[in-house]
């Protein structure tokens, strides 16, 4: 039982035209070869909203806090 990811350009045109992704996962089990479209996970930035990743302080709140600190120093 082996598994690998290959570029679809290495496949014959008959298979290449039917795959919606740029890569496929090739899985072999007991002489049967299975091609599965391989979707690469793109980096997500939605969990980094605001200054801190835990979401306790937004960018706007952070900037307002910094403005207040500058005013207190003057």
WOMOZI-V327438 format. One record per residue. N is the residue number from 0. RES is the residue in one small letter. D_LAST is the distance of its C-alpha to the last C-alpha in whole Angstrom. Layout:
N&RES&D_LAST, N&RES&D_LAST
This chain:
0&x&70, 1&x&68, 2&x&65, 3&x&63, 4&x&61, 5&x&62, 6&x&61, 7&x&64, 8&x&65, 9&x&67, 10&x&69, 11&x&72, 12&x&71, 13&x&73, 14&x&70, 15&x&67, 16&x&68, 17&x&67, 18&x&64, 19&x&61, 20&x&59, 21&x&58, 22&x&59, 23&x&62, 24&x&62, 25&x&66, 26&x&67, 27&x&71, 28&x&73, 29&x&76, 30&x&77, 31&x&75, 32&x&72, 33&x&70, 34&x&67, 35&x&64, 36&x&61, 37&x&58, 38&x&55, 39&x&52, 40&x&49, 41&x&46, 42&x&42, 43&x&41, 44&x&37, 45&x&37, 46&x&36, 47&x&33, 48&x&31, 49&x&27, 50&x&25, 51&x&28, 52&x&31, 53&x&32, 54&x&30, 55&x&28, 56&x&25, 57&x&25, 58&x&23, 59&x&22, 60&x&20, 61&x&19, 62&x&17, 63&x&16, 64&x&15, 65&x&13, 66&x&11, 67&x&10, 68&x&9, 69&x&7, 70&x&5, 71&x&5, 72&x&4, 73&x&0
